[in-house]
């Protein structure tokens, strides 16, 4: 699609820095990583005000190896991220994706996410859509 997603070609150092900010879950098949997702606690210093809210965790870098796409790997990873966020007491899990990625926006909407904001990240050629899902039984007070 010609989008310059950071995760597509980020360096090992950038990957390590991003992973250190949260909890990374992997999908493994026959001892090979076939998918990943990174879940982060709320970020009071985020450039996106939605991510700064104390009741919102966020998921990033959801990726599945192309030959394993459309087999439920991404859904399983997102399920795991939602369970983690809920267990940590968050009331919502937010994600973002490029506005032109209509198929991804529809995927998140089918999973119960709703658009809550937009963001323009530094160095990106596109505007991002922020979507969020209310989680089932998260603890009150966060």
LINCOR-V169652 format. One record per residue. N is the residue number from 1. PSI is psi as a letter, one per 30 degrees, with the letter a starting at -180 (NA if undefined). OMEGA is omega as a letter, one per 40 degrees, with the letter a starting at -180 (* if undefined). D_CENTER is the distance of its C-alpha to the mean C-alpha in whole Angstrom. Layout:
n->N psi->PSI omega->OMEGA d_center->D_CENTER
n->N psi->PSI omega->OMEGA d_center->D_CENTER
//
This chain:
n->1 psi->f omega->i d_center->19
n->2 psi->g omega->i d_center->20
n->3 psi->k omega->a d_center->17
n->4 psi->i omega->i d_center->16
n->5 psi->k omega->a d_center->13
n->6 psi->e omega->a d_center->13
n->7 psi->f omega->a d_center->11
n->8 psi->e omega->a d_center->14
n->9 psi->g omega->a d_center->17
n->10 psi->l omega->i d_center->16
n->11 psi->l omega->i d_center->19
n->12 psi->e omega->a d_center->19
n->13 psi->e omega->i d_center->20
n->14 psi->e omega->i d_center->16
n->15 psi->e omega->a d_center->14
n->16 psi->e omega->i d_center->16
n->17 psi->e omega->a d_center->16
n->18 psi->e omega->a d_center->12
n->19 psi->e omega->a d_center->12
n->20 psi->f omega->a d_center->15
n->21 psi->f omega->a d_center->13
n->22 psi->a omega->i d_center->11
n->23 psi->k omega->a d_center->11
n->24 psi->k omega->i d_center->11
n->25 psi->k omega->a d_center->11
n->26 psi->k omega->i d_center->13
n->27 psi->k omega->a d_center->15
n->28 psi->k omega->i d_center->18
n->29 psi->k omega->a d_center->21
n->30 psi->h omega->i d_center->25
n->31 psi->g omega->i d_center->24
n->32 psi->k omega->i d_center->21
n->33 psi->k omega->i d_center->18
n->34 psi->f omega->i d_center->16
n->35 psi->l omega->a d_center->13
n->36 psi->l omega->i d_center->10
n->37 psi->k omega->i d_center->7
n->38 psi->k omega->i d_center->6
n->39 psi->k omega->a d_center->6
n->40 psi->k omega->i d_center->9
n->41 psi->l omega->i d_center->11
n->42 psi->l omega->a d_center->12
n->43 psi->j omega->a d_center->14
n->44 psi->f omega->a d_center->17
n->45 psi->g omega->a d_center->17
n->46 psi->k omega->i d_center->14
n->47 psi->f omega->i d_center->16
n->48 psi->j omega->a d_center->14
n->49 psi->f omega->i d_center->16
n->50 psi->e omega->i d_center->13
n->51 psi->f omega->a d_center->11
n->52 psi->f omega->a d_center->15
n->53 psi->k omega->a d_center->16
n->54 psi->f omega->a d_center->17
n->55 psi->g omega->a d_center->16
n->56 psi->j omega->i d_center->12
n->57 psi->l omega->a d_center->9
n->58 psi->k omega->i d_center->6
n->59 psi->k omega->a d_center->3
n->60 psi->l omega->i d_center->3
n->61 psi->h omega->i d_center->6
n->62 psi->j omega->a d_center->6
n->63 psi->k omega->i d_center->9
n->64 psi->k omega->i d_center->13
n->65 psi->k omega->a d_center->16
n->66 psi->e omega->a d_center->18
n->67 psi->f omega->i d_center->21
n->68 psi->g omega->i d_center->19
n->69 psi->l omega->a d_center->16
n->70 psi->g omega->i d_center->18
n->71 psi->g omega->i d_center->19
n->72 psi->g omega->a d_center->16
n->73 psi->e omega->i d_center->14
n->74 psi->e omega->i d_center->11
n->75 psi->e omega->i d_center->12
n->76 psi->e omega->i d_center->13
n->77 psi->e omega->i d_center->10
n->78 psi->e omega->i d_center->8
n->79 psi->e omega->a d_center->11
n->80 psi->e omega->i d_center->11
n->81 psi->e omega->i d_center->8
n->82 psi->e omega->i d_center->10
n->83 psi->e omega->i d_center->13
n->84 psi->e omega->a d_center->12
n->85 psi->e omega->i d_center->11
n->86 psi->e omega->i d_center->14
n->87 psi->f omega->i d_center->17
n->88 psi->f omega->i d_center->16
n->89 psi->g omega->i d_center->17
n->90 psi->k omega->i d_center->14
n->91 psi->f omega->i d_center->15
n->92 psi->l omega->i d_center->12
n->93 psi->k omega->a d_center->8
n->94 psi->l omega->i d_center->7
n->95 psi->l omega->i d_center->4
n->96 psi->l omega->i d_center->6
n->97 psi->l omega->a d_center->8
n->98 psi->k omega->i d_center->12
n->99 psi->e omega->i d_center->15
n->100 psi->f omega->a d_center->17
n->101 psi->i omega->a d_center->14
n->102 psi->e omega->a d_center->16
n->103 psi->e omega->i d_center->15
n->104 psi->e omega->i d_center->11
n->105 psi->e omega->i d_center->12
n->106 psi->e omega->i d_center->15
n->107 psi->e omega->i d_center->13
n->108 psi->e omega->i d_center->10
n->109 psi->e omega->i d_center->14
n->110 psi->f omega->i d_center->15
n->111 psi->g omega->i d_center->13
n->112 psi->g omega->i d_center->14
n->113 psi->k omega->i d_center->12
n->114 psi->k omega->i d_center->14
n->115 psi->k omega->a d_center->14
n->116 psi->f omega->a d_center->14
n->117 psi->l omega->i d_center->15
n->118 psi->l omega->i d_center->15
n->119 psi->l omega->i d_center->14
n->120 psi->j omega->a d_center->16
n->121 psi->k omega->a d_center->15
n->122 psi->k omega->i d_center->18
n->123 psi->g omega->a d_center->19
n->124 psi->k omega->a d_center->17
n->125 psi->g omega->a d_center->19
n->126 psi->l omega->i d_center->17
n->127 psi->k omega->i d_center->16
n->128 psi->k omega->i d_center->12
n->129 psi->k omega->i d_center->12
n->130 psi->k omega->i d_center->10
n->131 psi->k omega->a d_center->10
n->132 psi->k omega->i d_center->10
n->133 psi->k omega->i d_center->11
n->134 psi->k omega->a d_center->14
n->135 psi->l omega->a d_center->14
n->136 psi->d omega->a d_center->18
n->137 psi->h omega->a d_center->20
n->138 psi->k omega->a d_center->18
n->139 psi->k omega->i d_center->21
n->140 psi->l omega->i d_center->23
n->141 psi->f omega->i d_center->23
n->142 psi->NA omega->* d_center->20
//
